[in-house]
Amino acid sequence: MGVRLRTTLTATAAVAAALCLASIALFTALDSSLTASTKELAANDAKEQMRQLKAESGPGNPGYGKGMVPPLEKGAVPPGGKGPVPDSAATGEDGGPLLPDEAVLVVRRTFETEDGPVTVLGTASKAPALAAMTTLRDLLIPGVPALLTVVALFTWLAVGRVLRPVSAIRAKVADITAYGLHERVPEPDTRDEIAALARTVNATLDRLQIAVDAQRQFVADAAHELRSPLAILRTRLELALPAEKPLATAALDDVARLQSLSADLLLLARLDAGEPLSRAEELDLAQVVAEEAVRKRPRPDVHVYLDLTPDLLVNGSADQLRRLVANLVDNAVRHASTSVRVTLTSPGDHAVLDVVDDGPGIPPEHHAIVFDRFTRLDHARTRDTGGSGLGLPIARDIARAHGGTLQVVPHSPGARLRAVFPLSGRSVAYPPGDLAVRARV
């Protein structure tokens, strides 16, 4: 349950509880006030009847007018009544009985006269009080839910407006990756905790960008500085004396691996830095794939089959695209049992390059981590010691630099690596399988 919904429910529940208590208190206070007013009217009616009685009767002849009765005993029936007057009326207490099923309040008053005590019954209608209570009830029953609806609506809108900057910050942070640390979250103009959060996030991104840039610069500098000493060392080993050739040959293999590793690190540093593509141009992807796929590799027992669709033009760097194809095919040949199949198709406005081998494959739980740098699966370690674990990460970064993607597609047997690139506007669309170039290397 989100913060917005929880806040709305909490506010609505609090207002509902407050309204219920206020309604109960209002009903109780109004009922007490109206009852007191009705009793006062009944008492005034009794006094008025007594005044009229005194005006109409002379001394010694009190008479019996409307509402006047002699002192009543318990159980007596008042004039016009439907039942006996309760104990409170018979004992002369203030605030008389309410007759059942009658909207009339009766109050008994006893007055002392020269001829003895005289009891007068004063009456007052409860209709105005009942009407007032009914009107209040008719207003509160629909009014309270309507007010709660308004409170919930305004709370929902207000909280949504307050949390809108938070949503913008969250969306921006989700888009920021290791390749986009220059981006920053929007800072609202308000001077509240959300603005402070945005400033803190941007300050954290600043520090992170500085650290990452320093690391990338170190890798680039180290790889660059290693190139010259390694080139000199390789030249000296190649010029070794005949008696030193066996040792020099083994050392040359190690130097070649170090040169390849330094070149990979330098390329990764450039890709991480987001440098523009060098010598970007419009290329025929099928030609680039064919040139790299037919190159000889250390395992002549593995055959490479090509199935390419021509005239698929993409914008990019020829060197980097050749490196991507070489890394994918080298990886497939390294792990294949007997064959590797390279296909290039165009289902729509994208070029799809699939490199499939018939080796042990990649377990589903490792589909993501194979693109982590210096990551090698266990079966790859046992079969090969020449890889550095940078081939697939470099290929993925090259695909991203060209606006494409590289991922592992479920396949059995073996593994399928799929690279997707956007086509340029001048590419020719061929039906699947039409004019395909097929070859075996």
KEVEXKE-377307 format. One record per residue (C-alpha): x, y, z. Coordinates in steps of 0.25 Angstrom, whole numbers, plus 5000, padded with zeros to 4 digits. Example, Ala and Ser with C-alpha at 12.3 -4.5 7.8 and 13.67 -1.06 7.14 Angstrom:
   px   py   pz
 5049 4982 5031
 5055 4996 5029
END
This chain:
   px   py   pz
 5000 5000 5000
 5006 5013 4996
 5008 5026 5004
 4998 5033 4997
 4987 5023 4999
 4991 5021 5014
 4991 5036 5016
 4977 5037 5010
 4971 5026 5018
 4977 5031 5031
 4972 5045 5029
 4958 5040 5025
 4958 5030 5037
 4962 5042 5046
 4951 5051 5041
 4941 5040 5041
 4944 5038 5056
 4943 5053 5059
 4930 5054 5052
 4924 5043 5059
 4928 5048 5072
 4923 5062 5069
 4910 5057 5063
 4907 5049 5076
 4911 5061 5085
 4902 5070 5076
 4890 5060 5077
 4891 5059 5092
 4893 5074 5094
 4881 5078 5085
 4872 5067 5091
 4875 5072 5105
 4873 5087 5101
 4860 5084 5093
 4855 5076 5105
 4858 5087 5115
 4851 5097 5106
 4839 5088 5105
 4838 5086 5120
 4839 5101 5122
 4828 5103 5112
 4819 5093 5120
 4823 5100 5133
 4819 5113 5127
 4806 5108 5122
 4803 5103 5136
 4806 5116 5142
 4797 5123 5132
 4785 5114 5135
 4787 5117 5150
 4787 5132 5147
 4774 5131 5139
 4768 5122 5150
 4771 5133 5160
 4765 5143 5151
 4752 5136 5148
 4750 5131 5163
 4747 5138 5175
 4751 5136 5189
 4746 5123 5195
 4741 5118 5182
 4753 5113 5175
 4746 5105 5164
 4752 5096 5155
 4756 5101 5141
 4764 5095 5130
 4776 5088 5135
 4773 5089 5149
 4771 5077 5158
 4771 5074 5173
 4783 5068 5179
 4785 5054 5173
 4788 5041 5180
 4798 5031 5174
 4790 5024 5162
 4780 5035 5160
 4776 5039 5146
 4778 5053 5141
 4766 5059 5133
 4767 5055 5119
 4778 5045 5122
 4780 5031 5117
 4786 5025 5129
 4790 5028 5143
 4800 5039 5146
 4814 5033 5150
 4820 5035 5164
 4827 5048 5160
 4814 5054 5157
 4807 5049 5169
 4818 5054 5178
 4818 5067 5172
 4833 5067 5166
 4837 5077 5156
 4838 5071 5142
 4826 5062 5140
 4823 5050 5132
 4823 5048 5117
 4810 5041 5113
 4813 5028 5104
 4810 5030 5090
 4807 5045 5091
 4816 5056 5085
 4812 5064 5098
 4820 5067 5110
 4812 5069 5123
 4817 5076 5135
 4810 5076 5149
 4810 5088 5157
 4804 5090 5171
 4801 5104 5176
 4797 5108 5190
 4784 5116 5191
 4775 5121 5202
 4766 5109 5201
 4778 5099 5201
 4788 5093 5190
 4783 5093 5176
 4790 5084 5165
 4790 5089 5151
 4795 5081 5139
 4803 5089 5129
 4805 5083 5115
 4814 5086 5103
 4816 5080 5089
 4828 5072 5086
 4826 5074 5071
 4836 5085 5069
 4847 5078 5077
 4844 5065 5069
 4844 5073 5056
 4857 5079 5060
 4864 5066 5063
 4858 5060 5050
 4864 5071 5042
 4877 5070 5048
 4877 5055 5046
 4873 5057 5031
 4885 5066 5029
 4895 5058 5036
 4892 5044 5030
 4896 5049 5016
 4905 5060 5020
 4915 5052 5028
 4918 5042 5016
 4918 5054 5006
 4928 5062 5015
 4937 5049 5017
 4937 5048 5002
 4942 5062 5000
 4952 5060 5011
 4957 5047 5004
 4958 5054 4990
 4965 5066 4995
 4975 5058 5003
 4978 5049 4991
 4980 5061 4982
 4988 5069 4992
 4997 5057 4995
 4999 5054 4981
 5003 5068 4978
 5013 5067 4990
 5019 5054 4985
 5020 5057 4970
 5034 5062 4972
 5037 5049 4979
 5032 5041 4967
 5040 5050 4957
 5053 5047 4966
 5050 5032 4966
 5048 5032 4951
 5061 5039 4949
 5069 5031 4958
 5064 5018 4952
 5069 5024 4938
 5082 5027 4943
 5093 5016 4941
 5108 5015 4941
 5108 5021 4927
 5099 5033 4931
 5105 5038 4944
 5105 5052 4938
 5090 5053 4939
 5083 5059 4951
 5070 5058 4958
 5060 5070 4957
 5060 5079 4970
 5047 5085 4973
 5046 5100 4976
 5039 5097 4990
 5047 5098 5003
 5043 5085 5009
 5049 5072 5012
 5047 5067 4998
 5055 5078 4992
 5066 5074 5002
 5065 5060 4998
 5067 5064 4983
 5079 5072 4987
 5085 5061 4995
 5083 5051 4983
 5090 5061 4974
 5101 5063 4983
 5103 5047 4984
 5103 5046 4969
 5113 5057 4968
 5122 5049 4978
 5119 5036 4971
 5123 5042 4957
 5136 5047 4962
 5140 5034 4968
 5135 5026 4955
 5143 5036 4946
 5155 5035 4954
 5154 5020 4953
 5152 5020 4938
 5164 5030 4936
 5173 5021 4944
 5169 5009 4936
 5171 5016 4923
 5185 5022 4928
 5189 5009 4933
 5186 5002 4920
 5192 5012 4911
 5205 5012 4919
 5206 4997 4918
 5205 4997 4903
 5219 5003 4900
 5227 4994 4910
 5220 4982 4905
 5223 4985 4891
 5237 4987 4894
 5238 4974 4902
 5231 4966 4890
 5241 4972 4880
 5253 4967 4889
 5247 4953 4891
 5245 4952 4876
 5260 4956 4874
 5264 4945 4883
 5276 4936 4880
 5273 4922 4874
 5277 4916 4887
 5267 4924 4895
 5256 4922 4885
 5248 4912 4893
 5247 4921 4905
 5245 4933 4897
 5233 4926 4890
 5226 4923 4903
 5229 4937 4908
 5223 4943 4895
 5210 4936 4897
 5209 4943 4911
 5213 4956 4905
 5202 4954 4894
 5192 4952 4905
 5196 4964 4913
 5195 4973 4901
 5181 4967 4898
 5177 4970 4912
 5183 4984 4912
 5176 4987 4899
 5162 4982 4904
 5164 4990 4917
 5167 5003 4909
 5155 5000 4900
 5146 4998 4912
 5151 5011 4918
 5147 5018 4905
 5133 5012 4904
 5131 5015 4919
 5135 5030 4916
 5124 5030 4906
 5134 5035 4895
 5127 5038 4881
 5129 5026 4871
 5142 5027 4864
 5140 5029 4849
 5125 5026 4849
 5119 5023 4836
 5108 5015 4829
 5113 5001 4828
 5107 4988 4822
 5106 4979 4834
 5106 4966 4826
 5120 4970 4820
 5126 4973 4834
 5120 4960 4839
 5125 4951 4828
 5139 4957 4828
 5141 4954 4843
 5134 4941 4843
 5143 4935 4832
 5155 4938 4840
 5164 4926 4844
 5163 4922 4859
 5171 4913 4868
 5160 4901 4867
 5160 4896 4852
 5151 4885 4857
 5139 4895 4859
 5132 4899 4846
 5126 4913 4845
 5113 4913 4836
 5108 4927 4831
 5094 4931 4827
 5094 4946 4825
 5084 4955 4819
 5091 4966 4810
 5089 4981 4809
 5086 4983 4824
 5092 4997 4826
 5095 5002 4840
 5102 5014 4845
 5114 5012 4854
 5129 5009 4855
 5134 4998 4846
 5146 4995 4856
 5136 4994 4868
 5126 4985 4860
 5137 4976 4855
 5142 4975 4870
 5127 4971 4874
 5126 4960 4863
 5140 4955 4866
 5137 4954 4881
 5124 4947 4879
 5129 4937 4869
 5142 4934 4877
 5134 4932 4889
 5125 4922 4882
 5136 4915 4875
 5143 4913 4889
 5131 4906 4895
 5126 4899 4883
 5126 4884 4881
 5126 4883 4866
 5120 4895 4859
 5116 4910 4861
 5104 4916 4853
 5104 4931 4850
 5091 4937 4844
 5087 4951 4841
 5073 4955 4838
 5064 4967 4838
 5050 4965 4844
 5046 4980 4843
 5054 4992 4845
 5065 4985 4852
 5076 4976 4849
 5077 4963 4857
 5091 4956 4858
 5090 4942 4865
 5103 4934 4868
 5099 4920 4872
 5108 4908 4877
 5106 4894 4880
 5114 4894 4893
 5109 4892 4908
 5101 4905 4907
 5099 4916 4918
 5090 4912 4930
 5078 4921 4931
 5083 4927 4945
 5096 4931 4938
 5089 4939 4926
 5092 4952 4933
 5105 4950 4940
 5112 4946 4927
 5113 4960 4923
 5120 4964 4936
 5134 4968 4934
 5145 4957 4937
 5133 4946 4939
 5136 4932 4934
 5127 4920 4936
 5133 4908 4942
 5133 4899 4930
 5140 4910 4922
 5151 4910 4932
 5153 4896 4931
 5153 4896 4916
 5161 4909 4913
 5171 4917 4919
 5172 4928 4908
 5160 4936 4911
 5160 4948 4921
 5145 4950 4923
 5144 4963 4916
 5140 4958 4902
 5125 4958 4905
 5125 4971 4913
 5132 4978 4902
 5122 4973 4892
 5111 4977 4900
 5116 4991 4902
 5119 4993 4887
 5105 4989 4884
 5100 4999 4894
 5109 5010 4888
 5102 5007 4874
 5088 5008 4880
 5086 4993 4881
 5085 4982 4891
 5093 4968 4893
 5086 4957 4901
 5086 4942 4903
 5074 4936 4897
 5069 4922 4903
 5074 4911 4893
 5077 4896 4894
 5086 4890 4891
 5097 4901 4893
 5096 4916 4895
 5090 4927 4886
 5095 4941 4887
 5087 4951 4880
 5091 4965 4876
 5080 4975 4871
 5084 4988 4863
 5075 4999 4858
 5076 5000 4842
 5078 5013 4835
 5068 5018 4826
 5074 5013 4813
 5074 4998 4817
 5067 4989 4807
 5056 4980 4813
 5057 4966 4808
 5047 4955 4811
 5053 4945 4821
 5062 4935 4814
 5062 4943 4801
 5076 4946 4795
 5082 4941 4807
 5098 4938 4807
 5101 4924 4812
 5115 4919 4814
 5123 4909 4822
 5136 4912 4828
END
